[in-house]
């Protein structure tokens, strides 16, 4: 999904609903800290399911999937946030770590999020 030269995004491409989550640290009853991810906002998005690559580290193969997610401008959004997506195709819940955020066009109407999909133990709910 691409924006035209003026930064206008086709609204029909924004057909997915995603949840933006901001990390929060809470204390357990024993005093230890625990990172939680409360839902902050539900927004419409265009998701371009992108590239996949395999990383070989310590003789282990790890798959890394990157995605481009375009949303309407959301003030305060940062790379310490993540995206939760309820995939309607199979009913699964998928999580994406936001790697970078860039403005689409000059009017700050939309943001493009470069994301990495979190799988297995990487996901903390």
Secondary structure, 3 states (H helix, E strand, C coil): CCCCCCCCCCHHHCCEEEEEEEEEEEECCCCCEEEEEEEEEEEEEEEEEEEEEEEEECCEEEEEEEEEEEEECCCCCCCCEEEEEECCCCCCEEEEEEEEEEEECCCCCEEEEEEEEECHHHCCC
